[in-house]
Amino acid sequence: MAGRITYRRVAKALLLALSLFVAGLIVYGACLRATAKALINSAKEIRTTADAEREIAAWRGRHLVTFDDELVGPGGDKQYSVLVLNTLLSKLRIIQPRMLAMTILMRSGMLRLVWLDLVDGSMAISIMEWFIPDSSMRFHVHPHRPWSAVVEFSADLPDRQRNKAFAFNASCLVKPWDCDKAEDILPGVWQLEAASK
């Protein structure tokens, strides 16, 4: 009789521990997705050097992100990077390693580039918004179908087209399925360039 009671207690304790573990993973995944969504929105909100400086300050020291700033190149360019990684989920082999990164490039204190990437081992989507005066680049999609794409455009692109370029699916950072092609990460990516003409 005592053996059955001990067995039941152990079974209940294991079930409780498993439930708490699963609940913790769900909360972690939700927090990671919310952070990714906030990073995407942050990149979309940058329109000026002041906006970039505000977003850099806001992301410095936040939880669930890695922040880095460094001098790059001989011209004194300064690069700020914010990374969101699904490290815990990938170490548990629930999902493959994925990273969402926002990179801001400044030259002589002026905004040059906002670059947003979602990358894993087999695919990548990059959004590059250039803040170069008199840029002749309007909008271009460099296709590497079906897995990867680079979308480049100048900062004076109309808001409607710009919003489509930043329409990342933040869930792809934490989803173990349905995010294995560029179209899954950025819906309509292959139609973006045609829509901009």
Summary of the structure (lengths in Angstrom):
residues: 197
radius of gyration: 20.8
end to end distance: 78.3
largest distance: 83.9
contacts: 564
relative contact order: 0.12
helix: 42%
strand: 29%
